[in-house]
Amino acid sequence: MEYLSFFVGAGFPDNSVATAADLKLDFIGADAGTIDVGPYQLAGDGTIFSGPLCRYDLKRSLLLARAKKIPLVIGSCGGSGRDWGVDWFAGMLREIAKEAGLAPFKVARIYSEIDRSYLAAKIRKGHIRPLSGLQLPYTEEHVARSTRITSVMGAEPFIEALKQGADVVLAGRATDSAIFSAIPLSKGYPPGVAWHAAKVAECGGAIGEPARPDLLRVSLDEEGFVVTTLSTGSRCTPWSVSAHQLYENGDPTRFVEPSGTINTKNVAYSAADERSVRITGATFEHAPGYTLKLEGVEPAGYQSIALASYNDSVLLEELPAWLERTRAEINAKLNRVFGPDASKATLTIRTYGAGNGSDLFNLRPVTVPAADAFFVLDAVAPTQELASSVATVAWHTLIHFPPSGWRGGLVTAAWPFNPPVIERGLMHRFNVNHIIDVDDPLEALRFEYEIVQ
């Protein structure tokens, strides 16, 4: 079995498409989403990728799939996999099919947003469990105040849609590996081979050298699989492919899916030729029950930000102490002006570029003297007015607060935008890190079918 993988919205070279046209393929799969960029996509505030580029990728992949009469399978449509993303992709496919004069084909739309009453019932029955790592409470109250909640589907919904004759599957939120494992599993390939190939394929050409968006060719057999990037000047190496197992994983030997765990402890990576890598040895451990991971967001308040930069050597020499005094001055002003309401706002000041260790996460001390320091002020409050007022007070204080020993006129910072305080609107935060136990892998999902012509 052979298939192609890519990431919708990241783009891929046209010469890869020309190469793919000559291949004998069984399907084309694509991931289209990520929550790595934060909660805003699931909240409904847009998508990480350019709409025109998503459409361009969809057009090339759809035309290739229909020319070869093979399935096109896409998961996490629209970035977060919310219902809007599935409908957005479906709308683009209809337009593309009409423009290209394609023969009629069947499209499955799989929606993953969860009904609140369904989830509340799961909580009452005790069929919800916290995951390791970030510990968050999750009750019916959290469900009620969520802006949106999705489940993360496995391979079974894709298999079901294809059983129903779908030529194209557009799915909501899915595990990356589920998208690419569904068809090999349905054709009887060993689960270890099917799942590990899918895990490697999830980001397309990102496993190549150089790592860049590209079409990835995946060739399966009963013992393992071979991966090859298609564009000119790119190749896969044992190093580049194995390194991908560290991506987004706390344990590079175990990858949990809704139906079990991919075990790569005894995997071997070897060069199949100058551009390809063969991978063998993975196993799949079936779980005793089936679970769906939840992803949900809730409002966190209104945000206003401001930016400023200093390259004054006197100030930079005492930056930590200066910033501590500046914060104290800002807090005093806020308490005078807003009284108890000041505590309703959260003000964060992040420092970038300072060579004295005051980097974003204080990960390591830096001994090289700083040339400048860049500040990002972030105020979050129950109202936009309060957030902007707090950000304005903080910004104006910060750009003029003098270092110790300063004599003469005001010090001042540079700022890149005008007006300096930028209102960002309602912000959201993730509010769940849990899984639900399900009796049926399809029970939390909704399926719709249509003939596109």
C-alpha positions as CSV (number, residue, x, y, z in Angstrom):
1,M,0.0,0.0,0.0
2,E,1.2,3.5,-0.8
3,Y,-0.2,6.9,0.2
4,L,0.7,10.5,0.4
5,S,0.6,12.8,3.4
6,F,0.8,16.6,3.7
7,F,-0.4,19.4,6.0
8,V,-3.2,21.6,4.6
9,G,-2.2,25.2,4.7
10,A,1.5,24.7,5.0
11,G,1.9,24.4,1.2
12,F,4.0,22.0,-0.8
13,P,6.0,22.4,-4.0
14,D,4.4,21.9,-7.4
15,N,7.3,19.6,-8.5
16,S,6.1,17.2,-5.7
17,V,2.6,17.1,-7.3
18,A,4.2,16.3,-10.7
19,T,6.1,13.4,-9.1
20,A,3.0,12.2,-7.3
21,A,1.0,12.1,-10.6
22,D,3.2,9.2,-11.7
23,L,2.8,7.1,-8.5
24,K,0.3,4.3,-7.9
25,L,-1.4,5.4,-4.8
26,D,-4.1,4.0,-2.5
27,F,-5.2,7.3,-0.9
28,I,-4.1,10.8,0.1
29,G,-4.2,11.9,3.7
30,A,-3.8,15.3,5.3
31,D,-3.8,16.9,8.7
32,A,-5.2,20.3,8.8
33,G,-5.1,21.4,12.5
34,T,-3.1,22.0,15.6
35,I,-3.9,23.5,19.0
36,D,-0.2,24.2,19.6
37,V,-0.9,27.9,18.8
38,G,-3.3,28.2,21.7
39,P,-7.1,28.3,22.3
40,Y,-8.1,31.0,19.9
41,Q,-9.0,28.7,17.0
42,L,-11.3,26.6,19.0
43,A,-12.8,29.7,20.5
44,G,-13.8,30.8,17.0
45,D,-11.3,33.6,16.4
46,G,-9.9,32.4,13.1
47,T,-7.4,29.9,12.0
48,I,-3.6,29.5,12.0
49,F,-3.4,29.1,8.2
50,S,-4.1,31.4,5.3
51,G,-7.5,30.7,3.7
52,P,-6.2,31.1,0.1
53,L,-3.3,28.7,0.8
54,C,-5.6,26.1,2.4
55,R,-7.8,26.4,-0.8
56,Y,-4.7,26.0,-3.0
57,D,-3.6,22.9,-1.1
58,L,-7.1,21.5,-1.2
59,K,-7.4,22.1,-4.9
60,R,-4.2,20.3,-5.8
61,S,-4.9,17.4,-3.6
62,L,-8.5,17.0,-4.6
63,L,-7.7,17.1,-8.3
64,L,-5.0,14.5,-7.8
65,A,-7.2,12.2,-5.8
66,R,-10.1,12.4,-8.2
67,A,-7.8,11.9,-11.2
68,K,-6.6,8.7,-9.6
69,K,-10.0,7.8,-8.2
70,I,-8.6,7.3,-4.7
71,P,-9.9,8.6,-1.3
72,L,-8.8,12.0,0.1
73,V,-9.0,12.0,3.9
74,I,-8.5,15.2,5.9
75,G,-8.7,15.6,9.7
76,S,-8.9,18.6,12.1
77,C,-10.4,20.8,9.4
78,G,-10.0,24.5,9.8
79,G,-7.2,24.4,12.4
80,S,-9.1,23.3,15.5
81,G,-11.5,20.8,14.0
82,R,-14.6,22.8,15.2
83,D,-17.7,22.4,13.1
84,W,-17.1,25.7,11.3
85,G,-13.8,24.3,9.9
86,V,-15.5,21.2,8.5
87,D,-18.1,23.4,6.8
88,W,-15.4,25.8,5.5
89,F,-13.5,23.0,3.9
90,A,-16.6,21.5,2.4
91,G,-17.5,24.9,0.9
92,M,-14.1,25.2,-0.7
93,L,-14.4,21.7,-2.1
94,R,-17.7,22.4,-3.7
95,E,-16.3,25.6,-5.4
96,I,-13.2,23.7,-6.6
97,A,-15.3,20.8,-8.0
98,K,-17.5,23.2,-9.9
99,E,-14.6,25.2,-11.3
100,A,-12.8,22.1,-12.4
101,G,-15.9,20.4,-13.8
102,L,-15.3,17.2,-11.7
103,A,-17.5,14.2,-12.0
104,P,-19.8,13.8,-8.9
105,F,-18.2,12.4,-5.8
106,K,-19.4,11.6,-2.3
107,V,-18.2,13.6,0.7
108,A,-18.5,12.7,4.3
109,R,-18.5,15.4,7.0
110,I,-17.7,14.3,10.5
111,Y,-18.4,16.8,13.3
112,S,-16.6,16.5,16.6
113,E,-18.1,19.3,18.7
114,I,-19.6,17.7,21.8
115,D,-23.2,18.2,23.0
116,R,-23.1,19.7,26.5
117,S,-25.9,17.5,27.9
118,Y,-24.0,14.4,26.6
119,L,-20.8,15.5,28.4
120,A,-22.7,16.5,31.6
121,A,-24.2,13.0,31.7
122,K,-20.7,11.5,31.3
123,I,-19.5,13.5,34.3
124,R,-22.4,12.4,36.5
125,K,-21.7,8.8,35.6
126,G,-18.0,9.1,36.4
127,H,-17.0,8.4,32.9
128,I,-14.4,11.2,32.7
129,R,-10.8,11.0,33.9
130,P,-8.0,13.5,34.2
131,L,-4.9,13.1,32.1
132,S,-1.4,13.5,33.5
133,G,0.4,16.8,33.4
134,L,-1.6,19.9,33.9
135,Q,-4.2,19.2,36.5
136,L,-7.5,21.0,36.0
137,P,-10.9,20.6,37.7
138,Y,-13.7,19.7,35.3
139,T,-17.3,19.8,36.4
140,E,-20.7,20.4,34.9
141,E,-20.1,24.1,35.7
142,H,-16.9,24.1,33.5
143,V,-18.9,22.5,30.7
144,A,-21.7,25.1,30.9
145,R,-19.3,28.1,30.7
146,S,-17.2,26.6,27.9
147,T,-17.3,28.5,24.6
148,R,-16.7,25.3,22.7
149,I,-15.7,21.6,23.4
150,T,-14.6,19.0,21.0
151,S,-13.6,15.3,21.2
152,V,-10.5,14.1,19.5
153,M,-11.5,11.1,17.3
154,G,-9.5,8.0,16.4
155,A,-9.4,6.0,13.2
156,E,-12.8,4.4,13.5
157,P,-14.9,7.4,12.3
158,F,-12.8,7.6,9.1
159,I,-13.2,3.8,8.5
160,E,-17.0,4.2,8.9
161,A,-17.2,7.1,6.5
162,L,-15.2,5.2,3.9
163,K,-17.5,2.1,4.4
164,Q,-20.4,4.3,3.5
165,G,-18.7,5.0,0.2
166,A,-17.1,8.4,0.8
167,D,-14.6,9.6,-1.7
168,V,-13.6,12.5,0.4
169,V,-13.7,12.6,4.2
170,L,-13.6,16.0,6.0
171,A,-13.4,15.4,9.7
172,G,-13.4,17.6,12.8
173,R,-10.8,17.2,15.5
174,A,-8.8,14.0,15.2
175,T,-5.5,12.6,16.4
176,D,-3.0,13.2,13.6
177,S,-2.2,9.4,13.4
178,A,-5.9,8.4,13.0
179,I,-6.1,10.2,9.7
180,F,-3.4,8.1,8.1
181,S,-3.9,4.8,9.9
182,A,-7.6,4.3,9.1
183,I,-7.3,2.9,5.6
184,P,-4.3,0.6,6.3
185,L,-6.1,-0.8,9.3
186,S,-9.3,-1.4,7.3
187,K,-7.2,-3.3,4.8
188,G,-5.8,-5.6,7.4
189,Y,-2.2,-4.2,7.8
190,P,-0.6,-5.0,11.2
191,P,-1.6,-2.3,13.7
192,G,2.0,-1.6,14.7
193,V,2.9,-0.9,11.1
194,A,-0.3,1.1,10.3
195,W,-0.1,3.2,13.4
196,H,3.6,3.9,13.4
197,A,3.6,4.8,9.7
198,A,0.7,7.2,10.5
199,K,2.6,8.8,13.3
200,V,5.7,9.4,11.1
201,A,3.5,10.7,8.3
202,E,1.5,13.2,10.4
203,C,3.6,16.3,9.4
204,G,4.4,15.3,5.8
205,G,7.7,16.5,4.6
206,A,8.7,17.9,8.0
207,I,10.6,14.7,8.6
208,G,12.9,15.3,5.6
209,E,16.1,17.2,5.3
210,P,15.7,20.1,5.0
211,A,12.6,20.0,7.1
212,R,9.9,21.9,5.1
213,P,6.4,21.5,3.8
214,D,6.3,18.7,1.2
215,L,4.4,15.7,0.1
216,L,5.5,12.5,1.8
217,R,5.3,9.1,0.2
218,V,4.6,6.3,2.6
219,S,4.9,2.6,1.4
220,L,3.6,-0.1,3.7
221,D,4.2,-3.8,3.8
222,E,3.6,-6.5,6.5
223,E,6.9,-5.9,8.3
224,G,7.3,-2.1,8.1
225,F,7.2,0.9,5.9
226,V,9.4,3.3,3.8
227,V,9.1,7.1,3.7
228,T,10.3,9.5,1.0
229,T,9.8,13.2,0.5
230,L,8.9,14.0,-3.1
231,S,10.3,17.5,-3.8
232,T,13.6,18.2,-5.5
233,G,16.5,18.7,-3.1
234,S,14.8,17.0,-0.2
235,R,15.4,13.6,1.3
236,C,14.6,11.4,4.4
237,T,17.5,10.1,6.6
238,P,17.4,7.8,9.6
239,W,18.3,10.8,11.7
240,S,15.6,13.2,10.4
241,V,12.9,10.6,10.6
242,S,13.8,9.3,14.1
243,A,14.2,12.8,15.4
244,H,10.5,13.4,14.6
245,Q,9.5,11.0,17.4
246,L,10.6,13.7,19.9
247,Y,8.1,16.1,18.4
248,E,5.1,16.9,20.7
249,N,5.9,13.9,22.9
250,G,7.0,13.5,26.5
251,D,8.0,9.9,25.8
252,P,9.4,9.2,22.3
253,T,8.7,5.5,22.6
254,R,5.0,5.6,23.5
255,F,2.2,7.4,21.7
256,V,-1.3,7.1,23.1
257,E,-4.3,6.9,20.7
258,P,-8.0,6.4,21.6
259,S,-7.8,2.7,21.1
260,G,-4.3,1.9,22.4
261,T,-0.7,2.9,22.4
262,I,2.0,2.8,19.7
263,N,5.2,1.3,21.2
264,T,8.4,2.2,19.3
265,K,10.9,1.0,21.9
266,N,12.4,-1.5,19.5
267,V,12.1,0.4,16.2
268,A,14.9,0.4,13.7
269,Y,15.5,3.2,11.2
270,S,17.7,2.4,8.2
271,A,18.4,4.0,4.8
272,A,16.5,2.3,2.1
273,D,18.3,4.4,-0.6
274,E,19.8,7.9,-0.8
275,R,16.4,9.6,-0.2
276,S,14.3,7.0,1.7
277,V,14.2,5.4,5.1
278,R,12.8,2.1,6.1
279,I,11.2,1.7,9.6
280,T,10.4,-1.6,11.3
281,G,9.7,-2.9,14.8
282,A,6.8,-0.9,16.2
283,T,4.0,-2.7,18.0
284,F,0.5,-1.6,19.1
285,E,-0.9,-2.2,22.5
286,H,-4.7,-2.3,22.5
287,A,-6.3,-0.5,25.4
288,P,-8.9,-2.3,27.5
289,G,-11.4,0.4,26.8
290,Y,-11.9,3.2,24.2
291,T,-11.4,6.9,25.2
292,L,-11.8,10.3,23.6
293,K,-9.6,13.2,24.6
294,L,-11.5,16.4,25.2
295,E,-10.4,19.9,24.1
296,G,-12.4,22.9,25.4
297,V,-12.0,26.6,25.9
298,E,-13.7,29.3,28.1
299,P,-13.5,33.1,28.2
300,A,-10.5,34.4,30.2
301,G,-11.2,38.2,30.0
302,Y,-10.5,41.1,27.7
303,Q,-6.9,41.8,26.7
304,S,-5.0,44.9,25.8
305,I,-1.3,45.0,25.0
306,A,1.5,47.5,24.5
307,L,5.1,47.2,23.2
308,A,8.2,49.2,24.0
309,S,12.0,48.9,23.5
310,Y,15.0,50.4,25.3
311,N,18.6,50.5,24.1
312,D,19.9,52.8,26.8
313,S,23.1,51.3,28.3
314,V,22.6,52.9,31.7
315,L,19.1,51.4,32.1
316,L,20.2,48.0,30.7
317,E,23.0,47.6,33.2
318,E,20.5,47.6,36.1
319,L,17.5,46.2,34.2
320,P,16.2,43.7,36.8
321,A,16.3,46.2,39.6
322,W,14.9,48.9,37.4
323,L,12.0,46.7,36.3
324,E,11.2,45.8,39.9
325,R,11.0,49.5,40.8
326,T,8.9,50.2,37.7
327,R,6.5,47.5,38.6
328,A,6.1,48.9,42.1
329,E,5.4,52.4,40.6
330,I,2.8,50.9,38.2
331,N,1.1,49.0,41.0
332,A,0.9,52.1,43.2
333,K,-0.7,54.1,40.3
334,L,-3.2,51.4,39.6
335,N,-4.2,51.1,43.2
336,R,-4.6,54.9,43.5
337,V,-6.7,55.2,40.4
338,F,-8.8,52.0,40.4
339,G,-8.9,51.0,44.1
340,P,-10.2,47.5,44.6
341,D,-10.9,47.1,40.9
342,A,-7.2,47.1,40.2
343,S,-7.1,43.5,41.6
344,K,-9.5,42.4,38.9
345,A,-6.9,42.9,36.2
346,T,-3.8,40.8,35.6
347,L,-0.8,42.7,34.3
348,T,2.1,40.8,32.8
349,I,5.4,42.4,31.6
350,R,7.6,40.1,29.5
351,T,11.1,41.0,28.6
352,Y,12.9,39.9,25.4
353,G,16.5,40.4,24.3
354,A,17.9,41.4,27.6
355,G,21.3,39.9,28.0
356,N,21.2,39.5,31.8
357,G,18.9,36.5,32.0
358,S,15.5,38.2,32.0
359,D,14.4,36.3,28.9
360,L,10.8,35.1,28.5
361,F,10.9,32.0,30.7
362,N,14.2,32.6,32.5
363,L,15.5,29.4,31.1
364,R,19.2,30.2,31.3
365,P,21.5,33.0,32.3
366,V,23.0,35.0,29.5
367,T,26.3,36.7,30.0
368,V,26.6,38.6,26.8
369,P,25.7,42.3,27.5
370,A,22.4,43.3,26.0
371,A,22.1,45.7,23.1
372,D,18.5,46.4,23.9
373,A,15.4,45.1,25.8
374,F,12.0,44.7,24.3
375,F,8.9,44.7,26.5
376,V,5.5,43.2,25.9
377,L,2.9,44.5,28.4
378,D,-0.3,42.3,28.6
379,A,-3.3,43.4,30.6
380,V,-6.4,41.1,31.0
381,A,-9.5,42.2,32.8
382,P,-13.3,41.6,32.9
383,T,-13.9,44.6,30.6
384,Q,-12.0,46.0,27.6
385,E,-12.0,49.4,29.2
386,L,-10.3,48.3,32.3
387,A,-7.7,46.2,30.4
388,S,-6.9,49.2,28.2
389,S,-6.7,51.6,31.1
390,V,-4.3,49.3,33.0
391,A,-2.2,48.8,29.9
392,T,-2.0,52.5,29.3
393,V,-0.9,53.3,32.9
394,A,1.7,50.5,32.7
395,W,3.0,51.5,29.3
396,H,3.3,55.2,30.1
397,T,5.1,54.5,33.3
398,L,7.5,52.0,31.8
399,I,8.6,54.2,28.9
400,H,9.5,57.1,31.2
401,F,10.6,55.6,34.5
402,P,14.3,56.6,35.1
403,P,17.1,54.3,36.2
404,S,18.9,55.1,39.4
405,G,21.3,58.0,39.2
406,W,19.6,59.4,36.2
407,R,19.9,63.2,35.8
408,G,18.3,65.6,33.3
409,G,15.1,65.1,31.3
410,L,12.9,62.1,30.9
411,V,14.1,58.8,29.6
412,T,12.0,57.4,26.9
413,A,11.5,54.1,25.0
414,A,10.6,53.4,21.4
415,W,7.4,51.8,20.4
416,P,6.5,50.3,17.0
417,F,2.7,51.1,16.7
418,N,0.4,54.0,17.1
419,P,-1.7,54.1,19.2
420,P,0.6,52.2,21.5
421,V,-2.1,50.3,23.4
422,I,-3.7,47.6,21.2
423,E,-7.1,46.2,22.2
424,R,-7.2,42.5,21.5
425,G,-10.7,41.7,22.5
426,L,-12.0,38.7,24.4
427,M,-9.4,36.1,25.1
428,H,-9.9,32.4,25.9
429,R,-8.1,29.7,27.9
430,F,-8.1,25.9,27.7
431,N,-10.1,24.5,30.6
432,V,-10.0,20.7,30.3
433,N,-7.3,18.1,30.2
434,H,-9.4,14.9,30.5
435,I,-10.6,11.9,28.6
436,I,-14.1,10.3,28.5
437,D,-14.8,6.6,28.4
438,V,-17.1,5.6,25.5
439,D,-18.9,2.4,24.6
440,D,-18.8,3.3,20.9
441,P,-16.0,5.2,19.1
442,L,-18.7,7.0,17.0
443,E,-21.1,8.0,19.8
444,A,-19.9,11.5,20.3
445,L,-19.7,12.4,16.6
446,R,-22.2,13.4,13.9
447,F,-22.0,12.3,10.3
448,E,-23.3,14.0,7.2
449,Y,-23.0,12.9,3.6
450,E,-23.5,14.7,0.3
451,I,-22.8,14.2,-3.4
452,V,-20.7,17.1,-4.7
453,Q,-21.2,17.8,-8.4
